[in-house]
Amino acid sequence: MHILRVIKPFLLTLMALSAFCPAYAARTPNPDDILRSMELANGYFQQHNPDAGAPTFVKKMRPSNLWTRGVYFEGLAALCDIEQKAGSSQLTANLQYFRDWGTAHLWTPRNGVTTRDADDYCCSQAYMWWYEHQSRNDSILAPTIQCVNHLMANAQSRHDWTWIDAIQMGLPVLTRLTKIYADSYRSDAAKPAEQGWQMYAWTRDSLAGGLFNRDEGLWYRDKDFVPPYKEPNGRNCYWSRGNGWVYAALVRAMQSIQESKCQVSHLDDYVADFQLMSKALLSCQRRDGFWNVSLHDQSHFGGKELTGTALFVYGMAWGIRHGLLPEKKYRRAVIKAWQAMADDCLHTDGFLGYVQGTGKQPSDSQPVTYTSTPDFEDFGLGCFLLAGSEMYLTFGPNN
């Protein structure tokens, strides 16, 4: 009894610190552990997909520069950046895998340079990374430039993004091309980013009255989910991954604009939307660190889910690192979410569980479980790698 009297006050103090001191409760993850988790998951995927340029088959054959694979290579690019910093032995193999993929597709958007479908030119985000970081060969960039020029020449293209996923597939391509143009001091450097803004603003403010609900800080996936559509609990429908796509797109757009050597408008608008979304997302995080597939209705296929969670971690960690989100307020959320994914989703062989497959709403590709295999495994891994890369940069060495 004497020992209990001594220990009990100490335990109560620890509990109080955990409840009221986020910095104490959210212990900084080990950067080596973050990198190991990323490489484990990536190794599993490459082992099961050894030919980077081979078509992918889900119900039908598709070329491997479709959007799902484009998202994976966005994540692989981020992993390569981290591996270079860390001196990882895996870097050389990953760069070869990347090169093989781009070469197999001649660094060209899916369905050619005249496509206006954002899903088709999503892969250009990865192509441009290769151009900037590995090879300044103009032939690598040329198909993307042709695609963007075709887009800008068509006035109707401003109304192309009729679903919010398209914002992630397309906006970072346009803003990054502005950054690349600005590096060469082109007088028209800002044009692609301006095209991106016009497309984004139309989706945000005009389509079906605007898909961004500023009052709640979240996005309807497309016009079909704008009220009077409701979730089973009577609240508005905000699909986790759809909002994650927008959140990630804002990060990538802001990053490119910040790095540009020319005056690009609308950065403040993107920042304002990003901060509004951050506040809304923080308020609906689950106690276990994940986010539900239905952000405002945990009864509608509630449970752990990786892709939306990973994209929110990616955005929040980036926001902390760039001073747009207060670390004191968001630190615990991102660390808890990352640890939840690493502990509860990542299998010992690198397979990722709790990945919702393709779709557009909470009920799609269900059930989402620890052992269920999504229809496409690549984009979920891409989201995980993006999240891990920002966790490493924000909380890793020298931070």
ROGU-24821 format. One line per field, with one value per residue (C-alpha): residue number from 1; x, y, z. Coordinates in Angstrom, 1 decimal, padded with zeros to 4 digits. Each point is the difference from the previous one (the first is absolute). Last residue first. Layout:
n c(NUM, ...)
u c(X, ...)
v c(Y, ...)
w c(Z, ...)
//
This chain:
n c(399, 398, 397, 396, 395, 394, 393, 392, 391, 390, 389, 388, 387, 386, 385, 384, 383, 382, 381, 380, 379, 378, 377, 376, 375, 374, 373, 372, 371, 370, 369, 368, 367, 366, 365, 364, 363, 362, 361, 360, 359, 358, 357, 356, 355, 354, 353, 352, 351, 350, 349, 348, 347, 346, 345, 344, 343, 342, 341, 340, 339, 338, 337, 336, 335, 334, 333, 332, 331, 330, 329, 328, 327, 326, 325, 324, 323, 322, 321, 320, 319, 318, 317, 316, 315, 314, 313, 312, 311, 310, 309, 308, 307, 306, 305, 304, 303, 302, 301, 300, 299, 298, 297, 296, 295, 294, 293, 292, 291, 290, 289, 288, 287, 286, 285, 284, 283, 282, 281, 280, 279, 278, 277, 276, 275, 274, 273, 272, 271, 270, 269, 268, 267, 266, 265, 264, 263, 262, 261, 260, 259, 258, 257, 256, 255, 254, 253, 252, 251, 250, 249, 248, 247, 246, 245, 244, 243, 242, 241, 240, 239, 238, 237, 236, 235, 234, 233, 232, 231, 230, 229, 228, 227, 226, 225, 224, 223, 222, 221, 220, 219, 218, 217, 216, 215, 214, 213, 212, 211, 210, 209, 208, 207, 206, 205, 204, 203, 202, 201, 200, 199, 198, 197, 196, 195, 194, 193, 192, 191, 190, 189, 188, 187, 186, 185, 184, 183, 182, 181, 180, 179, 178, 177, 176, 175, 174, 173, 172, 171, 170, 169, 168, 167, 166, 165, 164, 163, 162, 161, 160, 159, 158, 157, 156, 155, 154, 153, 152, 151, 150, 149, 148, 147, 146, 145, 144, 143, 142, 141, 140, 139, 138, 137, 136, 135, 134, 133, 132, 131, 130, 129, 128, 127, 126, 125, 124, 123, 122, 121, 120, 119, 118, 117, 116, 115, 114, 113, 112, 111, 110, 109, 108, 107, 106, 105, 104, 103, 102, 101, 100, 99, 98, 97, 96, 95, 94, 93, 92, 91, 90, 89, 88, 87, 86, 85, 84, 83, 82, 81, 80, 79, 78, 77, 76, 75, 74, 73, 72, 71, 70, 69, 68, 67, 66, 65, 64, 63, 62, 61, 60, 59, 58, 57, 56, 55, 54, 53, 52, 51, 50, 49, 48, 47, 46, 45, 44, 43, 42, 41, 40, 39, 38, 37, 36, 35, 34, 33, 32, 31, 30, 29, 28, 27, 26, 25, 24, 23, 22, 21, 20, 19, 18, 17, 16, 15, 14, 13, 12, 11, 10, 9, 8, 7, 6, 5, 4, 3, 2, 1)
u c(014.6, 003.7, -000.9, -003.7, -003.2, -001.0, 002.0, -000.6, -003.7, -000.2, 001.5, -002.2, -003.2, 001.0, 001.1, -003.4, -001.9, 002.1, -000.6, -003.8, 000.5, 001.7, -002.2, -002.8, -003.1, 000.6, 001.2, -001.8, 002.2, -000.2, -003.5, -001.9, -003.3, -000.8, 001.3, -002.6, -002.3, 001.9, -000.2, 001.8, 001.6, 003.4, 001.1, -000.1, 003.3, -000.3, 003.1, 003.3, 002.2, 003.7, 000.8, -000.5, -003.3, -000.5, -003.5, -000.3, 003.5, 001.3, -003.4, -000.8, 003.5, -000.6, -003.4, 001.4, 002.9, -002.3, -002.5, 002.5, 001.8, -003.0, -000.7, 003.5, 001.4, -002.0, -001.0, 001.3, 003.6, 001.5, 000.8, -003.4, -001.9, 002.1, -000.9, -003.6, -000.2, 001.8, -001.9, -003.3, 001.1, 000.9, -003.4, -001.9, 001.9, 000.2, -003.4, -001.0, -003.7, -003.4, -001.9, -002.7, -000.3, 003.0, -002.0, 001.7, 003.3, -001.4, 003.0, 000.8, 003.3, 002.7, 001.9, -001.7, -002.2, -001.4, 000.8, -003.1, 001.2, 003.4, -001.6, -002.0, 003.0, 002.2, -002.7, -000.1, 003.8, 000.2, -002.7, 001.7, 003.4, -001.4, -001.5, 003.2, 001.9, -002.5, 002.4, 003.4, 002.8, 003.0, 002.9, -002.1, 000.8, -003.0, -002.3, 001.2, -000.4, -003.5, -001.1, 001.3, -001.6, -003.3, -000.1, 000.6, -003.0, -002.2, 000.8, -000.5, -003.5, -000.8, 001.7, -002.2, -003.4, -002.0, -003.7, -002.1, -001.8, -003.2, 001.4, -000.3, 002.0, -001.8, -000.7, -002.1, 002.7, 003.0, 001.0, -000.9, 001.8, 003.4, 002.0, -001.4, 002.8, 000.8, 000.5, -003.4, -001.3, 002.4, -001.9, 002.2, -001.8, -001.4, -003.6, -000.2, 003.4, 000.6, 002.2, 002.4, -000.1, 000.2, 002.7, 002.2, -000.3, 000.8, 002.9, 001.5, -000.1, 001.7, 002.7, 000.5, 000.3, 002.5, 003.1, -001.0, 003.1, 002.2, 002.7, 001.3, -000.6, -003.4, -001.0, 000.7, -002.0, -002.9, 000.2, -000.4, -003.1, -001.7, 000.9, -000.9, -003.5, -000.8, -000.2, -000.5, -002.8, -001.5, -000.9, -002.4, -002.4, -001.2, 003.5, -000.4, -001.7, 003.0, 000.7, -002.8, 002.3, 002.2, 003.5, 001.1, -000.7, 001.9, 002.9, -000.1, 000.1, 002.8, 002.0, -000.5, 001.2, 003.1, 001.3, 001.9, 001.2, 001.5, 002.7, 000.7, 000.5, -000.2, -001.5, -001.9, -001.0, -000.7, -002.3, -001.7, -000.8, -001.4, -002.4, -000.7, -001.6, -003.1, -000.4, -002.6, -002.0, -000.3, -001.9, 000.8, 001.9, 001.7, 003.5, -000.8, -002.4, 002.0, 002.4, 003.5, 003.4, 000.7, -002.3, 002.6, 002.6, -002.0, -000.4, 003.6, 001.4, -002.1, 001.1, 003.6, -000.4, -001.4, 002.9, 002.6, -001.8, -000.2, 003.4, -001.2, 002.2, -002.5, -000.4, -000.1, -002.5, -002.2, -000.1, -000.5, -003.0, -001.6, 000.5, -001.5, -003.1, -000.6, 000.7, -002.8, -002.4, 000.9, -000.7, -003.6, -000.3, 000.8, 003.6, 000.0, -002.1, -003.3, -001.2, -003.5, -001.7, 003.0, 003.1, 003.0, 002.2, 003.8, 002.2, 001.4, 000.6, 000.6, -003.6, -000.3, 003.5, -000.5, -003.0, 001.6, 003.1, -002.0, -001.7, 003.3, 001.7, -002.6, 000.0, 003.8, 000.1, -002.4, 001.9, 003.3, -001.8, -000.9, -003.4, -000.4, -002.0, -003.5, -001.0, 002.5, -000.5, -003.7, 000.0, -003.5, -001.0, 003.4, 001.3, -003.1, 000.5, 003.7, -001.0, -002.6, 002.6, 002.3, -002.8, -000.7, 003.6, 000.7, -003.4, 000.3, 003.4, -001.4, -002.9)
v c(019.4, -000.9, -003.7, -000.8, 001.6, 002.1, -001.5, -003.6, 000.6, 001.6, -003.0, -002.4, 001.7, 000.0, -003.6, -001.0, 001.8, -001.7, -003.4, 000.6, 001.0, -003.3, -002.7, 000.3, -002.2, 000.1, -003.1, -000.7, -001.2, 002.9, 000.9, 002.2, -001.7, 001.8, 001.2, 002.9, 000.7, 003.1, 001.8, 000.5, -003.3, -001.8, -002.2, 000.9, -001.0, -001.5, -002.2, 000.7, -002.9, 000.5, -003.6, 000.8, 001.6, 003.7, 001.1, 000.0, 001.0, 002.2, 001.4, 000.8, 001.4, 002.4, 001.1, 000.5, 002.0, 002.1, 000.8, 000.7, 002.6, 001.9, 002.5, 000.6, -000.1, 003.0, -000.5, 002.2, 000.0, -002.0, -003.1, 000.0, 000.3, -002.8, -002.2, 000.9, -000.7, -003.4, -001.1, 000.9, -001.9, -003.0, 000.0, 000.2, -003.0, -002.1, -000.8, -001.2, -000.4, 001.5, -001.4, 002.7, 000.1, 002.3, 002.7, 003.4, -001.0, -003.0, -002.2, 000.4, 001.7, -001.8, 001.0, -002.4, 002.8, 000.6, 003.3, 002.2, 003.3, -000.1, -000.3, 003.1, 002.1, -001.4, 000.8, 003.6, 000.2, -001.5, 002.3, 003.1, -001.2, -000.6, 003.4, 001.6, -001.7, 001.5, 001.8, -001.1, 002.5, -001.7, -001.9, -003.0, -001.9, 001.3, -000.7, -003.6, -000.6, 001.6, -002.2, -003.2, 000.8, 001.0, -003.1, -002.1, 001.6, -000.4, -003.7, -000.5, 001.5, -002.6, -002.6, 000.8, 000.3, 002.9, -000.6, 002.5, -001.1, -001.9, -003.0, -002.2, 002.6, 002.7, 001.2, 003.1, 001.2, -000.5, -003.6, -000.5, 003.2, -001.5, -001.1, 002.6, 001.9, 001.0, 003.1, -000.2, 003.5, 000.2, -002.8, -000.6, -001.6, 003.3, 000.8, -003.2, 000.9, 003.7, 000.7, -002.9, -001.6, 003.3, 001.2, -003.1, 000.3, 003.8, -000.7, -002.7, 002.2, 002.7, -002.5, -000.9, 003.7, 001.1, -000.8, 002.1, 002.2, -003.1, 000.5, -003.6, -000.8, 001.7, -002.6, -002.8, 001.8, 000.6, -003.7, -000.8, 002.0, -001.7, -003.5, 000.6, 001.1, -003.1, -003.3, 001.6, 002.2, -002.9, -001.8, 002.9, -001.1, 002.3, 001.2, 000.7, 003.4, 002.1, -002.4, 001.7, 002.8, -002.4, 001.4, -000.5, -003.7, -000.5, 001.9, -002.2, -003.2, 001.3, 001.0, -003.4, -001.7, 002.3, -000.5, -003.2, 001.1, 003.1, -002.1, 001.6, -003.4, -001.2, 002.6, 002.5, -002.3, -002.9, 002.1, 001.2, -003.5, -000.7, 002.8, -000.9, -003.2, 001.9, 000.8, -002.7, 000.3, 003.7, -000.8, 002.6, -002.3, 001.4, -001.1, -003.7, -002.4, -000.3, 002.9, -000.5, -000.6, -002.4, -002.4, -002.8, 002.7, 001.4, -003.4, -001.2, 003.3, -000.4, -003.6, 001.1, 002.8, -002.4, -002.4, 002.7, 001.4, -003.3, 000.4, 002.9, 003.1, 001.6, 003.2, -002.0, -002.4, 002.9, 001.4, -003.5, -000.5, 003.2, -001.2, -003.3, 001.8, 001.9, -003.3, -001.7, 002.9, -000.5, -003.7, 000.6, 002.7, -002.2, -000.2, -003.7, -000.7, -001.7, -003.6, -000.8, -001.2, 001.4, -000.7, 002.3, 000.4, -000.6, 003.1, -000.6, -003.7, -001.5, 000.5, -002.3, 000.6, 003.7, 000.2, -001.8, 002.1, 003.2, -001.1, -001.0, 003.1, 002.3, -001.8, 000.1, 003.7, 000.8, -002.3, 001.8, 003.3, -001.1, 001.4, 003.0, -000.9, 001.4, -000.2, 002.6, 002.5, -000.5, 001.2, -000.2, -003.6, -001.6, 002.3, -000.7, -003.8, 000.4, 002.0, -002.6, -002.7, 001.9, 000.6, -003.8, -001.1, 001.2, -001.1, -003.3, -000.6, 000.5, -002.3)
w c(-037.5, -000.8, -000.6, -000.2, 001.2, -002.9, -002.8, 001.1, 000.6, -003.4, -001.7, 002.0, -001.1, -003.7, 000.3, 001.5, -002.8, -002.6, 001.7, -000.3, -003.6, -000.9, 001.5, -002.6, 000.6, 003.8, 001.8, 003.3, 002.8, 002.5, -001.1, -002.4, -000.8, -002.2, -003.4, -000.1, 003.0, 001.1, -003.3, -003.3, -000.9, -000.3, 002.9, 003.6, 001.6, 003.5, -000.5, -001.5, -001.0, 001.0, 001.1, 003.8, -000.8, 000.0, 000.9, 003.8, 001.3, -002.8, -000.8, 003.7, 000.4, -002.8, 001.4, 003.5, -001.3, -002.2, 002.7, 002.8, -002.1, -001.1, 002.7, 001.4, -003.5, -001.1, -003.7, -002.8, 001.3, -002.9, 002.1, 001.8, -003.3, -001.5, 002.9, -000.3, -003.7, 000.0, 003.1, -001.7, -003.1, 002.1, 001.9, -003.3, -001.3, 003.1, 001.3, 003.5, 000.7, -000.7, -002.9, 000.5, 003.8, 000.3, -001.8, -000.4, -001.7, -001.9, -000.7, 003.7, 001.0, 001.8, 003.2, 002.4, 001.4, -003.4, -001.7, -000.6, 001.5, -001.6, -003.4, 000.4, 001.2, -002.8, -002.6, 001.0, 000.0, -003.5, -001.4, 001.4, -001.3, -003.5, -000.1, 001.2, -002.8, -002.4, -002.4, -001.2, -000.1, -001.5, 001.5, 001.0, 003.1, 002.0, -002.9, -000.3, 003.7, 000.1, -002.9, 001.6, 003.3, -001.5, -002.1, 003.2, 001.7, -003.1, -000.3, 003.7, -000.3, -002.5, 002.2, 003.0, -001.7, 001.3, 000.0, 001.8, 003.2, 000.4, 001.8, -003.1, -002.1, -001.8, -003.6, 000.2, -000.2, -002.3, -000.4, -003.6, -001.0, 000.8, 003.0, 002.3, 001.6, 003.6, 002.1, 001.7, -000.8, -002.9, -001.8, -003.0, -003.0, -001.3, -001.0, -002.1, -001.5, 000.7, 003.0, 000.6, -003.4, -001.8, 002.3, -000.7, -003.7, 000.0, 002.5, -002.2, -003.1, 002.1, 001.0, -003.7, -001.0, 002.6, -002.0, -003.0, 000.1, 000.3, 002.6, -000.4, 003.6, -000.4, -002.7, 002.5, 002.7, -002.4, -000.9, 003.6, 000.3, -002.9, 001.0, 003.6, -001.0, -002.1, 001.8, 003.4, -001.3, -002.0, 003.3, 000.5, -002.7, -002.9, -000.9, -003.7, 000.3, -000.8, -002.9, -001.9, -001.0, -001.9, -000.7, 003.6, -000.1, -003.3, 001.4, 003.1, -002.1, -002.2, 003.1, 001.5, -003.2, -000.2, 003.6, -000.5, -003.5, 001.7, 001.7, 003.3, 001.6, 003.6, 002.4, -002.2, -002.9, 002.4, 002.1, -003.2, -001.0, 003.4, -000.2, -003.6, 001.2, 000.9, -003.7, -000.7, 003.2, -000.8, -003.2, -002.6, -002.3, -003.0, 001.0, 000.0, 001.5, 003.2, 000.3, -001.7, 001.6, -002.9, 001.8, 000.5, 000.7, 002.9, 001.6, -000.6, 001.4, 003.2, 000.5, -000.5, 002.5, 002.5, -000.5, 000.5, 003.1, 002.0, 001.5, 002.0, 000.5, 002.2, -002.0, -003.3, 001.5, 001.0, -003.5, -001.4, 002.3, -001.3, -003.6, 001.0, 001.4, -003.2, -001.7, 001.8, -000.9, -003.7, 000.4, 001.1, -002.6, -003.0, -001.2, 000.4, -003.1, 000.7, -000.6, 001.2, 003.2, 001.9, -002.1, 000.0, -003.0, 000.4, 000.2, 003.5, -000.6, 003.5, 001.2, 002.9, 001.2, -000.7, 002.2, 002.9, -000.2, 000.1, 003.2, 001.7, -001.3, 001.5, 003.3, 000.1, -000.7, 002.8, 002.4, -000.9, 000.7, 003.5, 000.8, 002.3, 003.1, -000.1, 003.7, 001.2, -002.8, 000.3, 003.7, 001.5, -000.1, 000.0, 002.7, 002.1, -000.3, 001.0, 003.1, 000.9, -000.3, 002.4, 002.5, 000.0, 000.3, 003.6, 001.5, -001.9, 001.6, 003.5, -000.8)
//
